[in-house]
Amino acid sequence: MLKTYENITLLIKSKGFTRKEFAQNLINLQPNVNRLSETPTLSTIYGYLNGRINIPIDLIPFMAEVLDVTEQELFDTSSKTRKKCFKYFLQNASKDELEYFNNFINSQIHNNINYGKVMMNTKSTNEKIEKFTELLKYAPIDFIDNVLIKLEKYENLKNLDF
């Protein structure tokens, strides 16, 4: 398991920030994190990111905000941990939160799986698979690679253990 500062560094890269941009965005939020209520300096933030200085717990929500991630993601982004978070959320969510979550998931599925409605509604699953397989020979390799990636993501969703 990676250390927290290593996870944060990976998230910074994955979000397309440089360390300096991340640090400046963090400073712009003006987090007051020590007993003197001072905003950390650029060099202090670099110390956090290098693991030389422990990250104060008060700073975690601000770092998560800059990276647009949950606080938990700063510590661990493993599939096992995400599943635990989903399980906790689903077990403890209000009815409104569950409806929001359901609508969000449905919109993601709708936006990411743009099947032709006519084809989906008029043919059996086997017919659709056969037609898809038949048409694959006309697809460019980049398209096939993207389809494979997307299908593997759906396979992973199927394996979520609630």
Beta strands, then each sheet from edge to edge (+ up, - down):
end
